Amino acid sequence: MNIIKHMEAAFLFSLSVAGAASVAIEAIPPAQASAPARIEVVAQSSMPVVHVTAKRMTEAEKRLSLHAERTGNSNGGIQ
């Protein structure tokens, strides 16, 4: 069967299917929401603040800690 010979029939068939589908879809009633969604935003009176009270590491302690981390020492390089 040569499709080029029947191209006009294939076009008319697809056009009729599209038209019927369009009418069928148009007949479906639109969706109705049962209740509108409510969004409430509560403003906090104060923002939580975290205070860190710790001594900063010195440059030597940082190097020692990094070296211990790289070598897999669990005691932090302290012997």
mmJSON file of the N, C-alpha and C atoms, coordinates in Angstrom:
{"data_MODEL":{"atom_site":{
"group_PDB":["ATOM","ATOM","ATOM","ATOM","ATOM","ATOM","ATOM","ATOM","ATOM","ATOM","ATOM","ATOM","ATOM","ATOM","ATOM","ATOM","ATOM","ATOM","ATOM","ATOM","ATOM","ATOM","ATOM","ATOM","ATOM","ATOM","ATOM","ATOM","ATOM","ATOM","ATOM","ATOM","ATOM","ATOM","ATOM","ATOM","ATOM","ATOM","ATOM","ATOM","ATOM","ATOM","ATOM","ATOM","ATOM","ATOM","ATOM","ATOM","ATOM","ATOM","ATOM","ATOM","ATOM","ATOM","ATOM","ATOM","ATOM","ATOM","ATOM","ATOM","ATOM","ATOM","ATOM","ATOM","ATOM","ATOM","ATOM","ATOM","ATOM","ATOM","ATOM","ATOM","ATOM","ATOM","ATOM","ATOM","ATOM","ATOM","ATOM","ATOM","ATOM","ATOM","ATOM","ATOM","ATOM","ATOM","ATOM","ATOM","ATOM","ATOM","ATOM","ATOM","ATOM","ATOM","ATOM","ATOM","ATOM","ATOM","ATOM","ATOM","ATOM","ATOM","ATOM","ATOM","ATOM","ATOM","ATOM","ATOM","ATOM","ATOM","ATOM","ATOM","ATOM","ATOM","ATOM","ATOM","ATOM","ATOM","ATOM","ATOM","ATOM","ATOM","ATOM","ATOM","ATOM","ATOM","ATOM","ATOM","ATOM","ATOM","ATOM","ATOM","ATOM","ATOM","ATOM","ATOM","ATOM","ATOM","ATOM","ATOM","ATOM","ATOM","ATOM","ATOM","ATOM","ATOM","ATOM","ATOM","ATOM","ATOM","ATOM","ATOM","ATOM","ATOM","ATOM","ATOM","ATOM","ATOM","ATOM","ATOM","ATOM","ATOM","ATOM","ATOM","ATOM","ATOM","ATOM","ATOM","ATOM","ATOM","ATOM","ATOM","ATOM","ATOM","ATOM","ATOM","ATOM","ATOM","ATOM","ATOM","ATOM","ATOM","ATOM","ATOM","ATOM","ATOM","ATOM","ATOM","ATOM","ATOM","ATOM","ATOM","ATOM","ATOM","ATOM","ATOM","ATOM","ATOM","ATOM","ATOM","ATOM","ATOM","ATOM","ATOM","ATOM","ATOM","ATOM","ATOM","ATOM","ATOM","ATOM","ATOM","ATOM","ATOM","ATOM","ATOM","ATOM","ATOM","ATOM","ATOM","ATOM","ATOM","ATOM","ATOM","ATOM","ATOM","ATOM","ATOM","ATOM","ATOM","ATOM","ATOM","ATOM","ATOM","ATOM","ATOM","ATOM"],
"id":[1,2,3,4,5,6,7,8,9,10,11,12,13,14,15,16,17,18,19,20,21,22,23,24,25,26,27,28,29,30,31,32,33,34,35,36,37,38,39,40,41,42,43,44,45,46,47,48,49,50,51,52,53,54,55,56,57,58,59,60,61,62,63,64,65,66,67,68,69,70,71,72,73,74,75,76,77,78,79,80,81,82,83,84,85,86,87,88,89,90,91,92,93,94,95,96,97,98,99,100,101,102,103,104,105,106,107,108,109,110,111,112,113,114,115,116,117,118,119,120,121,122,123,124,125,126,127,128,129,130,131,132,133,134,135,136,137,138,139,140,141,142,143,144,145,146,147,148,149,150,151,152,153,154,155,156,157,158,159,160,161,162,163,164,165,166,167,168,169,170,171,172,173,174,175,176,177,178,179,180,181,182,183,184,185,186,187,188,189,190,191,192,193,194,195,196,197,198,199,200,201,202,203,204,205,206,207,208,209,210,211,212,213,214,215,216,217,218,219,220,221,222,223,224,225,226,227,228,229,230,231,232,233,234,235,236,237],
"type_symbol":["N","C","C","N","C","C","N","C","C","N","C","C","N","C","C","N","C","C","N","C","C","N","C","C","N","C","C","N","C","C","N","C","C","N","C","C","N","C","C","N","C","C","N","C","C","N","C","C","N","C","C","N","C","C","N","C","C","N","C","C","N","C","C","N","C","C","N","C","C","N","C","C","N","C","C","N","C","C","N","C","C","N","C","C","N","C","C","N","C","C","N","C","C","N","C","C","N","C","C","N","C","C","N","C","C","N","C","C","N","C","C","N","C","C","N","C","C","N","C","C","N","C","C","N","C","C","N","C","C","N","C","C","N","C","C","N","C","C","N","C","C","N","C","C","N","C","C","N","C","C","N","C","C","N","C","C","N","C","C","N","C","C","N","C","C","N","C","C","N","C","C","N","C","C","N","C","C","N","C","C","N","C","C","N","C","C","N","C","C","N","C","C","N","C","C","N","C","C","N","C","C","N","C","C","N","C","C","N","C","C","N","C","C","N","C","C","N","C","C","N","C","C","N","C","C","N","C","C","N","C","C","N","C","C","N","C","C"],
"label_atom_id":["N","CA","C","N","CA","C","N","CA","C","N","CA","C","N","CA","C","N","CA","C","N","CA","C","N","CA","C","N","CA","C","N","CA","C","N","CA","C","N","CA","C","N","CA","C","N","CA","C","N","CA","C","N","CA","C","N","CA","C","N","CA","C","N","CA","C","N","CA","C","N","CA","C","N","CA","C","N","CA","C","N","CA","C","N","CA","C","N","CA","C","N","CA","C","N","CA","C","N","CA","C","N","CA","C","N","CA","C","N","CA","C","N","CA","C","N","CA","C","N","CA","C","N","CA","C","N","CA","C","N","CA","C","N","CA","C","N","CA","C","N","CA","C","N","CA","C","N","CA","C","N","CA","C","N","CA","C","N","CA","C","N","CA","C","N","CA","C","N","CA","C","N","CA","C","N","CA","C","N","CA","C","N","CA","C","N","CA","C","N","CA","C","N","CA","C","N","CA","C","N","CA","C","N","CA","C","N","CA","C","N","CA","C","N","CA","C","N","CA","C","N","CA","C","N","CA","C","N","CA","C","N","CA","C","N","CA","C","N","CA","C","N","CA","C","N","CA","C","N","CA","C","N","CA","C","N","CA","C","N","CA","C","N","CA","C","N","CA","C","N","CA","C","N","CA","C"],
"label_alt_id":[null,null,null,null,null,null,null,null,null,null,null,null,null,null,null,null,null,null,null,null,null,null,null,null,null,null,null,null,null,null,null,null,null,null,null,null,null,null,null,null,null,null,null,null,null,null,null,null,null,null,null,null,null,null,null,null,null,null,null,null,null,null,null,null,null,null,null,null,null,null,null,null,null,null,null,null,null,null,null,null,null,null,null,null,null,null,null,null,null,null,null,null,null,null,null,null,null,null,null,null,null,null,null,null,null,null,null,null,null,null,null,null,null,null,null,null,null,null,null,null,null,null,null,null,null,null,null,null,null,null,null,null,null,null,null,null,null,null,null,null,null,null,null,null,null,null,null,null,null,null,null,null,null,null,null,null,null,null,null,null,null,null,null,null,null,null,null,null,null,null,null,null,null,null,null,null,null,null,null,null,null,null,null,null,null,null,null,null,null,null,null,null,null,null,null,null,null,null,null,null,null,null,null,null,null,null,null,null,null,null,null,null,null,null,null,null,null,null,null,null,null,null,null,null,null,null,null,null,null,null,null,null,null,null,null,null,null],
"label_comp_id":["MET","MET","MET","ASN","ASN","ASN","ILE","ILE","ILE","ILE","ILE","ILE","LYS","LYS","LYS","HIS","HIS","HIS","MET","MET","MET","GLU","GLU","GLU","ALA","ALA","ALA","ALA","ALA","ALA","PHE","PHE","PHE","LEU","LEU","LEU","PHE","PHE","PHE","SER","SER","SER","LEU","LEU","LEU","SER","SER","SER","VAL","VAL","VAL","ALA","ALA","ALA","GLY","GLY","GLY","ALA","ALA","ALA","ALA","ALA","ALA","SER","SER","SER","VAL","VAL","VAL","ALA","ALA","ALA","ILE","ILE","ILE","GLU","GLU","GLU","ALA","ALA","ALA","ILE","ILE","ILE","PRO","PRO","PRO","PRO","PRO","PRO","ALA","ALA","ALA","GLN","GLN","GLN","ALA","ALA","ALA","SER","SER","SER","ALA","ALA","ALA","PRO","PRO","PRO","ALA","ALA","ALA","ARG","ARG","ARG","ILE","ILE","ILE","GLU","GLU","GLU","VAL","VAL","VAL","VAL","VAL","VAL","ALA","ALA","ALA","GLN","GLN","GLN","SER","SER","SER","SER","SER","SER","MET","MET","MET","PRO","PRO","PRO","VAL","VAL","VAL","VAL","VAL","VAL","HIS","HIS","HIS","VAL","VAL","VAL","THR","THR","THR","ALA","ALA","ALA","LYS","LYS","LYS","ARG","ARG","ARG","MET","MET","MET","THR","THR","THR","GLU","GLU","GLU","ALA","ALA","ALA","GLU","GLU","GLU","LYS","LYS","LYS","ARG","ARG","ARG","LEU","LEU","LEU","SER","SER","SER","LEU","LEU","LEU","HIS","HIS","HIS","ALA","ALA","ALA","GLU","GLU","GLU","ARG","ARG","ARG","THR","THR","THR","GLY","GLY","GLY","ASN","ASN","ASN","SER","SER","SER","ASN","ASN","ASN","GLY","GLY","GLY","GLY","GLY","GLY","ILE","ILE","ILE","GLN","GLN","GLN"],
"label_asym_id":["A","A","A","A","A","A","A","A","A","A","A","A","A","A","A","A","A","A","A","A","A","A","A","A","A","A","A","A","A","A","A","A","A","A","A","A","A","A","A","A","A","A","A","A","A","A","A","A","A","A","A","A","A","A","A","A","A","A","A","A","A","A","A","A","A","A","A","A","A","A","A","A","A","A","A","A","A","A","A","A","A","A","A","A","A","A","A","A","A","A","A","A","A","A","A","A","A","A","A","A","A","A","A","A","A","A","A","A","A","A","A","A","A","A","A","A","A","A","A","A","A","A","A","A","A","A","A","A","A","A","A","A","A","A","A","A","A","A","A","A","A","A","A","A","A","A","A","A","A","A","A","A","A","A","A","A","A","A","A","A","A","A","A","A","A","A","A","A","A","A","A","A","A","A","A","A","A","A","A","A","A","A","A","A","A","A","A","A","A","A","A","A","A","A","A","A","A","A","A","A","A","A","A","A","A","A","A","A","A","A","A","A","A","A","A","A","A","A","A","A","A","A","A","A","A","A","A","A","A","A","A","A","A","A","A","A","A"],
"label_entity_id":["1","1","1","1","1","1","1","1","1","1","1","1","1","1","1","1","1","1","1","1","1","1","1","1","1","1","1","1","1","1","1","1","1","1","1","1","1","1","1","1","1","1","1","1","1","1","1","1","1","1","1","1","1","1","1","1","1","1","1","1","1","1","1","1","1","1","1","1","1","1","1","1","1","1","1","1","1","1","1","1","1","1","1","1","1","1","1","1","1","1","1","1","1","1","1","1","1","1","1","1","1","1","1","1","1","1","1","1","1","1","1","1","1","1","1","1","1","1","1","1","1","1","1","1","1","1","1","1","1","1","1","1","1","1","1","1","1","1","1","1","1","1","1","1","1","1","1","1","1","1","1","1","1","1","1","1","1","1","1","1","1","1","1","1","1","1","1","1","1","1","1","1","1","1","1","1","1","1","1","1","1","1","1","1","1","1","1","1","1","1","1","1","1","1","1","1","1","1","1","1","1","1","1","1","1","1","1","1","1","1","1","1","1","1","1","1","1","1","1","1","1","1","1","1","1","1","1","1","1","1","1","1","1","1","1","1","1"],
"label_seq_id":[1,1,1,2,2,2,3,3,3,4,4,4,5,5,5,6,6,6,7,7,7,8,8,8,9,9,9,10,10,10,11,11,11,12,12,12,13,13,13,14,14,14,15,15,15,16,16,16,17,17,17,18,18,18,19,19,19,20,20,20,21,21,21,22,22,22,23,23,23,24,24,24,25,25,25,26,26,26,27,27,27,28,28,28,29,29,29,30,30,30,31,31,31,32,32,32,33,33,33,34,34,34,35,35,35,36,36,36,37,37,37,38,38,38,39,39,39,40,40,40,41,41,41,42,42,42,43,43,43,44,44,44,45,45,45,46,46,46,47,47,47,48,48,48,49,49,49,50,50,50,51,51,51,52,52,52,53,53,53,54,54,54,55,55,55,56,56,56,57,57,57,58,58,58,59,59,59,60,60,60,61,61,61,62,62,62,63,63,63,64,64,64,65,65,65,66,66,66,67,67,67,68,68,68,69,69,69,70,70,70,71,71,71,72,72,72,73,73,73,74,74,74,75,75,75,76,76,76,77,77,77,78,78,78,79,79,79],
"pdbx_PDB_ins_code":[null,null,null,null,null,null,null,null,null,null,null,null,null,null,null,null,null,null,null,null,null,null,null,null,null,null,null,null,null,null,null,null,null,null,null,null,null,null,null,null,null,null,null,null,null,null,null,null,null,null,null,null,null,null,null,null,null,null,null,null,null,null,null,null,null,null,null,null,null,null,null,null,null,null,null,null,null,null,null,null,null,null,null,null,null,null,null,null,null,null,null,null,null,null,null,null,null,null,null,null,null,null,null,null,null,null,null,null,null,null,null,null,null,null,null,null,null,null,null,null,null,null,null,null,null,null,null,null,null,null,null,null,null,null,null,null,null,null,null,null,null,null,null,null,null,null,null,null,null,null,null,null,null,null,null,null,null,null,null,null,null,null,null,null,null,null,null,null,null,null,null,null,null,null,null,null,null,null,null,null,null,null,null,null,null,null,null,null,null,null,null,null,null,null,null,null,null,null,null,null,null,null,null,null,null,null,null,null,null,null,null,null,null,null,null,null,null,null,null,null,null,null,null,null,null,null,null,null,null,null,null,null,null,null,null,null,null],
"Cartn_x":[0.84,0.0,0.898,0.709,1.518,0.86,1.561,0.982,0.795,1.639,1.523,0.214,-0.236,-1.507,-2.678,-2.577,-3.688,-3.439,-2.567,-2.246,-3.465,-4.282,-5.472,-6.435,-6.614,-7.505,-6.947,-5.628,-5.009,-5.166,-5.03,-5.183,-6.621,-7.582,-8.983,-9.367,-8.824,-9.094,-8.537,-7.278,-6.68,-7.391,-7.855,-8.609,-9.939,-10.608,-11.884,-11.685,-10.636,-10.343,-10.025,-9.247,-8.91,-10.162,-11.03,-12.265,-13.166,-13.311,-14.142,-13.555,-12.235,-11.592,-11.768,-11.711,-11.894,-13.301,-14.303,-15.689,-15.862,-15.255,-15.382,-14.707,-13.565,-12.851,-13.592,-14.201,-14.941,-16.177,-16.711,-17.911,-17.615,-16.352,-15.979,-16.093,-16.843,-16.982,-15.656,-15.427,-14.173,-14.168,-12.998,-12.853,-13.207,-13.876,-14.255,-13.515,-12.823,-12.12,-13.126,-12.996,-13.953,-13.739,-12.504,-12.219,-10.948,-10.93,-9.703,-8.582,-7.386,-6.231,-5.921,-5.631,-5.299,-3.822,-3.185,-1.787,-1.666,-1.112,-0.927,0.557,1.014,2.412,2.447,3.211,3.324,4.705,4.729,5.996,6.494,7.756,8.343,8.741,8.532,8.875,10.385,11.08,12.536,13.163,14.288,14.993,15.894,15.892,16.772,18.242,19.036,20.45,21.268,22.324,23.213,24.505,24.902,26.149,27.161,28.278,29.329,30.435,30.688,31.758,32.863,33.796,34.91,36.157,37.29,38.567,38.95,39.402,39.861,41.174,41.35,42.591,43.704,44.895,46.048,46.462,47.352,47.812,48.48,49.267,49.947,48.931,47.896,46.868,46.091,45.832,45.14,45.959,47.263,48.125,48.169,48.277,48.322,47.025,45.909,44.604,44.425,44.821,44.715,45.61,46.806,47.717,47.126,46.534,45.931,44.734,43.987,42.823,43.243,44.3,44.77,45.388,46.062,46.707,45.778,44.616,43.667,43.875,44.641,44.857,43.594,43.119,41.863,42.07,43.312,43.52,43.857,43.718,43.929,45.381,46.291,47.691,48.368,47.603,48.167,48.654,49.886,50.447,50.857],
"Cartn_y":[-1.162,0.0,1.242,2.055,3.242,4.392,4.922,5.94,7.26,7.546,8.809,8.86,7.726,7.686,8.041,7.668,7.837,8.964,9.906,10.987,11.86,12.117,12.94,12.245,10.946,10.199,10.172,10.014,10.004,11.371,12.442,13.786,14.025,13.637,13.827,12.992,11.782,10.928,11.556,12.038,12.637,13.938,14.684,15.9,15.588,14.532,14.175,13.646,12.902,12.41,13.58,14.542,15.71,16.534,16.682,17.437,16.758,15.44,14.701,14.765,14.682,14.768,16.156,17.177,18.539,18.737,18.202,18.318,17.519,16.336,15.497,16.151,16.757,17.401,18.646,19.352,20.56,20.25,19.034,18.647,18.327,18.123,17.815,19.095,19.066,20.281,20.633,21.914,22.299,21.829,21.589,21.116,22.231,21.858,22.819,22.457,23.402,23.169,23.205,22.302,22.239,23.368,23.721,24.804,25.507,26.822,27.519,27.264,27.188,26.941,28.202,28.019,29.15,29.084,30.209,30.298,31.377,31.005,31.961,32.077,33.288,33.547,34.179,33.562,34.069,34.698,35.955,36.655,36.437,36.067,35.873,37.23,37.398,38.676,38.83,37.742,37.825,36.623,36.879,35.817,35.076,33.748,33.01,33.266,33.476,33.774,32.734,32.26,31.279,31.993,31.88,32.469,31.344,31.452,30.449,31.027,30.354,30.8,29.758,29.976,29.048,29.835,29.314,29.943,29.576,30.552,30.267,29.504,28.647,27.884,28.778,28.559,29.294,28.653,29.321,28.803,27.438,27.271,25.995,24.896,25.229,24.24,23.833,24.798,24.487,23.513,23.82,22.934,21.533,21.455,20.167,19.397,20.109,19.479,18.968,19.792,19.363,18.164,18.178,17.051,15.779,15.89,14.732,14.228,15.15,14.754,14.01,14.49,13.861,12.493,12.343,11.057,10.065,10.535,9.63,9.445,10.321,10.259,10.688,9.9,10.222,11.111,11.273,12.072,13.524,13.935,15.322,15.717,14.761,15.069,15.295,15.203,15.408,14.061,14.075,12.806,12.868],
"Cartn_z":[0.0,0.0,0.0,-0.945,-1.088,-0.308,0.739,1.605,0.882,-0.102,-0.828,-1.617,-2.123,-2.865,-1.949,-0.679,0.247,1.258,0.915,1.834,2.123,1.134,1.344,2.304,2.161,3.048,4.474,4.625,5.945,6.614,5.842,6.39,6.844,6.032,6.393,7.609,7.69,8.845,10.123,10.085,11.277,11.653,10.655,10.924,11.607,11.153,11.773,13.198,13.439,14.792,15.716,15.234,16.049,16.344,15.383,15.596,16.609,16.508,17.453,18.864,18.961,20.271,20.87,20.034,20.508,21.086,20.396,20.879,22.168,22.234,23.427,24.64,24.433,25.541,25.994,25.062,25.393,26.236,26.113,26.851,28.318,28.682,30.058,30.876,31.997,32.803,33.488,33.719,34.39,35.841,36.35,37.727,38.695,39.776,40.809,42.086,42.651,43.908,45.045,46.006,47.108,48.111,48.364,49.313,48.858,48.93,48.525,49.528,49.024,49.889,50.685,51.965,52.818,53.176,53.07,53.44,54.502,55.629,56.706,57.011,57.094,57.432,58.812,59.686,61.045,61.194,61.531,61.713,63.136,63.238,64.566,65.124,66.411,67.032,67.187,67.39,67.507,66.805,66.202,65.5,66.483,66.455,67.364,67.018,68.028,67.842,68.59,67.948,68.571,68.94,70.193,70.666,70.836,70.132,70.238,71.107,72.185,73.077,73.03,72.129,71.984,71.617,71.995,71.688,70.258,69.491,68.133,68.183,67.176,67.101,66.574,67.099,66.579,65.258,64.547,63.251,63.411,64.478,64.72,65.031,65.811,66.133,64.876,63.99,62.736,61.891,61.756,60.969,61.57,62.89,63.576,63.381,63.461,63.28,61.847,60.859,59.456,59.173,59.739,59.542,60.146,61.328,61.98,61.177,60.604,59.812,58.553,57.921,56.678,56.929,58.055,58.341,59.004,59.473,60.074,61.56,62.177,63.616,64.331,65.276,65.962,67.169,67.645,68.841,68.512,67.267,66.9,66.823,66.741,66.637,67.962,69.049,70.385,70.899,71.392,71.857,73.291],
"occupancy":[1.0,1.0,1.0,1.0,1.0,1.0,1.0,1.0,1.0,1.0,1.0,1.0,1.0,1.0,1.0,1.0,1.0,1.0,1.0,1.0,1.0,1.0,1.0,1.0,1.0,1.0,1.0,1.0,1.0,1.0,1.0,1.0,1.0,1.0,1.0,1.0,1.0,1.0,1.0,1.0,1.0,1.0,1.0,1.0,1.0,1.0,1.0,1.0,1.0,1.0,1.0,1.0,1.0,1.0,1.0,1.0,1.0,1.0,1.0,1.0,1.0,1.0,1.0,1.0,1.0,1.0,1.0,1.0,1.0,1.0,1.0,1.0,1.0,1.0,1.0,1.0,1.0,1.0,1.0,1.0,1.0,1.0,1.0,1.0,1.0,1.0,1.0,1.0,1.0,1.0,1.0,1.0,1.0,1.0,1.0,1.0,1.0,1.0,1.0,1.0,1.0,1.0,1.0,1.0,1.0,1.0,1.0,1.0,1.0,1.0,1.0,1.0,1.0,1.0,1.0,1.0,1.0,1.0,1.0,1.0,1.0,1.0,1.0,1.0,1.0,1.0,1.0,1.0,1.0,1.0,1.0,1.0,1.0,1.0,1.0,1.0,1.0,1.0,1.0,1.0,1.0,1.0,1.0,1.0,1.0,1.0,1.0,1.0,1.0,1.0,1.0,1.0,1.0,1.0,1.0,1.0,1.0,1.0,1.0,1.0,1.0,1.0,1.0,1.0,1.0,1.0,1.0,1.0,1.0,1.0,1.0,1.0,1.0,1.0,1.0,1.0,1.0,1.0,1.0,1.0,1.0,1.0,1.0,1.0,1.0,1.0,1.0,1.0,1.0,1.0,1.0,1.0,1.0,1.0,1.0,1.0,1.0,1.0,1.0,1.0,1.0,1.0,1.0,1.0,1.0,1.0,1.0,1.0,1.0,1.0,1.0,1.0,1.0,1.0,1.0,1.0,1.0,1.0,1.0,1.0,1.0,1.0,1.0,1.0,1.0,1.0,1.0,1.0,1.0,1.0,1.0,1.0,1.0,1.0,1.0,1.0,1.0],
"B_iso_or_equiv":[0.0,0.0,0.0,0.0,0.0,0.0,0.0,0.0,0.0,0.0,0.0,0.0,0.0,0.0,0.0,0.0,0.0,0.0,0.0,0.0,0.0,0.0,0.0,0.0,0.0,0.0,0.0,0.0,0.0,0.0,0.0,0.0,0.0,0.0,0.0,0.0,0.0,0.0,0.0,0.0,0.0,0.0,0.0,0.0,0.0,0.0,0.0,0.0,0.0,0.0,0.0,0.0,0.0,0.0,0.0,0.0,0.0,0.0,0.0,0.0,0.0,0.0,0.0,0.0,0.0,0.0,0.0,0.0,0.0,0.0,0.0,0.0,0.0,0.0,0.0,0.0,0.0,0.0,0.0,0.0,0.0,0.0,0.0,0.0,0.0,0.0,0.0,0.0,0.0,0.0,0.0,0.0,0.0,0.0,0.0,0.0,0.0,0.0,0.0,0.0,0.0,0.0,0.0,0.0,0.0,0.0,0.0,0.0,0.0,0.0,0.0,0.0,0.0,0.0,0.0,0.0,0.0,0.0,0.0,0.0,0.0,0.0,0.0,0.0,0.0,0.0,0.0,0.0,0.0,0.0,0.0,0.0,0.0,0.0,0.0,0.0,0.0,0.0,0.0,0.0,0.0,0.0,0.0,0.0,0.0,0.0,0.0,0.0,0.0,0.0,0.0,0.0,0.0,0.0,0.0,0.0,0.0,0.0,0.0,0.0,0.0,0.0,0.0,0.0,0.0,0.0,0.0,0.0,0.0,0.0,0.0,0.0,0.0,0.0,0.0,0.0,0.0,0.0,0.0,0.0,0.0,0.0,0.0,0.0,0.0,0.0,0.0,0.0,0.0,0.0,0.0,0.0,0.0,0.0,0.0,0.0,0.0,0.0,0.0,0.0,0.0,0.0,0.0,0.0,0.0,0.0,0.0,0.0,0.0,0.0,0.0,0.0,0.0,0.0,0.0,0.0,0.0,0.0,0.0,0.0,0.0,0.0,0.0,0.0,0.0,0.0,0.0,0.0,0.0,0.0,0.0,0.0,0.0,0.0,0.0,0.0,0.0],
"pdbx_formal_charge":[null,null,null,null,null,null,null,null,null,null,null,null,null,null,null,null,null,null,null,null,null,null,null,null,null,null,null,null,null,null,null,null,null,null,null,null,null,null,null,null,null,null,null,null,null,null,null,null,null,null,null,null,null,null,null,null,null,null,null,null,null,null,null,null,null,null,null,null,null,null,null,null,null,null,null,null,null,null,null,null,null,null,null,null,null,null,null,null,null,null,null,null,null,null,null,null,null,null,null,null,null,null,null,null,null,null,null,null,null,null,null,null,null,null,null,null,null,null,null,null,null,null,null,null,null,null,null,null,null,null,null,null,null,null,null,null,null,null,null,null,null,null,null,null,null,null,null,null,null,null,null,null,null,null,null,null,null,null,null,null,null,null,null,null,null,null,null,null,null,null,null,null,null,null,null,null,null,null,null,null,null,null,null,null,null,null,null,null,null,null,null,null,null,null,null,null,null,null,null,null,null,null,null,null,null,null,null,null,null,null,null,null,null,null,null,null,null,null,null,null,null,null,null,null,null,null,null,null,null,null,null,null,null,null,null,null,null],
"auth_seq_id":[1,1,1,2,2,2,3,3,3,4,4,4,5,5,5,6,6,6,7,7,7,8,8,8,9,9,9,10,10,10,11,11,11,12,12,12,13,13,13,14,14,14,15,15,15,16,16,16,17,17,17,18,18,18,19,19,19,20,20,20,21,21,21,22,22,22,23,23,23,24,24,24,25,25,25,26,26,26,27,27,27,28,28,28,29,29,29,30,30,30,31,31,31,32,32,32,33,33,33,34,34,34,35,35,35,36,36,36,37,37,37,38,38,38,39,39,39,40,40,40,41,41,41,42,42,42,43,43,43,44,44,44,45,45,45,46,46,46,47,47,47,48,48,48,49,49,49,50,50,50,51,51,51,52,52,52,53,53,53,54,54,54,55,55,55,56,56,56,57,57,57,58,58,58,59,59,59,60,60,60,61,61,61,62,62,62,63,63,63,64,64,64,65,65,65,66,66,66,67,67,67,68,68,68,69,69,69,70,70,70,71,71,71,72,72,72,73,73,73,74,74,74,75,75,75,76,76,76,77,77,77,78,78,78,79,79,79],
"auth_comp_id":["MET","MET","MET","ASN","ASN","ASN","ILE","ILE","ILE","ILE","ILE","ILE","LYS","LYS","LYS","HIS","HIS","HIS","MET","MET","MET","GLU","GLU","GLU","ALA","ALA","ALA","ALA","ALA","ALA","PHE","PHE","PHE","LEU","LEU","LEU","PHE","PHE","PHE","SER","SER","SER","LEU","LEU","LEU","SER","SER","SER","VAL","VAL","VAL","ALA","ALA","ALA","GLY","GLY","GLY","ALA","ALA","ALA","ALA","ALA","ALA","SER","SER","SER","VAL","VAL","VAL","ALA","ALA","ALA","ILE","ILE","ILE","GLU","GLU","GLU","ALA","ALA","ALA","ILE","ILE","ILE","PRO","PRO","PRO","PRO","PRO","PRO","ALA","ALA","ALA","GLN","GLN","GLN","ALA","ALA","ALA","SER","SER","SER","ALA","ALA","ALA","PRO","PRO","PRO","ALA","ALA","ALA","ARG","ARG","ARG","ILE","ILE","ILE","GLU","GLU","GLU","VAL","VAL","VAL","VAL","VAL","VAL","ALA","ALA","ALA","GLN","GLN","GLN","SER","SER","SER","SER","SER","SER","MET","MET","MET","PRO","PRO","PRO","VAL","VAL","VAL","VAL","VAL","VAL","HIS","HIS","HIS","VAL","VAL","VAL","THR","THR","THR","ALA","ALA","ALA","LYS","LYS","LYS","ARG","ARG","ARG","MET","MET","MET","THR","THR","THR","GLU","GLU","GLU","ALA","ALA","ALA","GLU","GLU","GLU","LYS","LYS","LYS","ARG","ARG","ARG","LEU","LEU","LEU","SER","SER","SER","LEU","LEU","LEU","HIS","HIS","HIS","ALA","ALA","ALA","GLU","GLU","GLU","ARG","ARG","ARG","THR","THR","THR","GLY","GLY","GLY","ASN","ASN","ASN","SER","SER","SER","ASN","ASN","ASN","GLY","GLY","GLY","GLY","GLY","GLY","ILE","ILE","ILE","GLN","GLN","GLN"],
"auth_asym_id":["A","A","A","A","A","A","A","A","A","A","A","A","A","A","A","A","A","A","A","A","A","A","A","A","A","A","A","A","A","A","A","A","A","A","A","A","A","A","A","A","A","A","A","A","A","A","A","A","A","A","A","A","A","A","A","A","A","A","A","A","A","A","A","A","A","A","A","A","A","A","A","A","A","A","A","A","A","A","A","A","A","A","A","A","A","A","A","A","A","A","A","A","A","A","A","A","A","A","A","A","A","A","A","A","A","A","A","A","A","A","A","A","A","A","A","A","A","A","A","A","A","A","A","A","A","A","A","A","A","A","A","A","A","A","A","A","A","A","A","A","A","A","A","A","A","A","A","A","A","A","A","A","A","A","A","A","A","A","A","A","A","A","A","A","A","A","A","A","A","A","A","A","A","A","A","A","A","A","A","A","A","A","A","A","A","A","A","A","A","A","A","A","A","A","A","A","A","A","A","A","A","A","A","A","A","A","A","A","A","A","A","A","A","A","A","A","A","A","A","A","A","A","A","A","A","A","A","A","A","A","A","A","A","A","A","A","A"],
"auth_atom_id":["N","CA","C","N","CA","C","N","CA","C","N","CA","C","N","CA","C","N","CA","C","N","CA","C","N","CA","C","N","CA","C","N","CA","C","N","CA","C","N","CA","C","N","CA","C","N","CA","C","N","CA","C","N","CA","C","N","CA","C","N","CA","C","N","CA","C","N","CA","C","N","CA","C","N","CA","C","N","CA","C","N","CA","C","N","CA","C","N","CA","C","N","CA","C","N","CA","C","N","CA","C","N","CA","C","N","CA","C","N","CA","C","N","CA","C","N","CA","C","N","CA","C","N","CA","C","N","CA","C","N","CA","C","N","CA","C","N","CA","C","N","CA","C","N","CA","C","N","CA","C","N","CA","C","N","CA","C","N","CA","C","N","CA","C","N","CA","C","N","CA","C","N","CA","C","N","CA","C","N","CA","C","N","CA","C","N","CA","C","N","CA","C","N","CA","C","N","CA","C","N","CA","C","N","CA","C","N","CA","C","N","CA","C","N","CA","C","N","CA","C","N","CA","C","N","CA","C","N","CA","C","N","CA","C","N","CA","C","N","CA","C","N","CA","C","N","CA","C","N","CA","C","N","CA","C","N","CA","C","N","CA","C","N","CA","C","N","CA","C","N","CA","C","N","CA","C"],
"pdbx_PDB_model_num":[1,1,1,1,1,1,1,1,1,1,1,1,1,1,1,1,1,1,1,1,1,1,1,1,1,1,1,1,1,1,1,1,1,1,1,1,1,1,1,1,1,1,1,1,1,1,1,1,1,1,1,1,1,1,1,1,1,1,1,1,1,1,1,1,1,1,1,1,1,1,1,1,1,1,1,1,1,1,1,1,1,1,1,1,1,1,1,1,1,1,1,1,1,1,1,1,1,1,1,1,1,1,1,1,1,1,1,1,1,1,1,1,1,1,1,1,1,1,1,1,1,1,1,1,1,1,1,1,1,1,1,1,1,1,1,1,1,1,1,1,1,1,1,1,1,1,1,1,1,1,1,1,1,1,1,1,1,1,1,1,1,1,1,1,1,1,1,1,1,1,1,1,1,1,1,1,1,1,1,1,1,1,1,1,1,1,1,1,1,1,1,1,1,1,1,1,1,1,1,1,1,1,1,1,1,1,1,1,1,1,1,1,1,1,1,1,1,1,1,1,1,1,1,1,1,1,1,1,1,1,1,1,1,1,1,1,1]
}}}
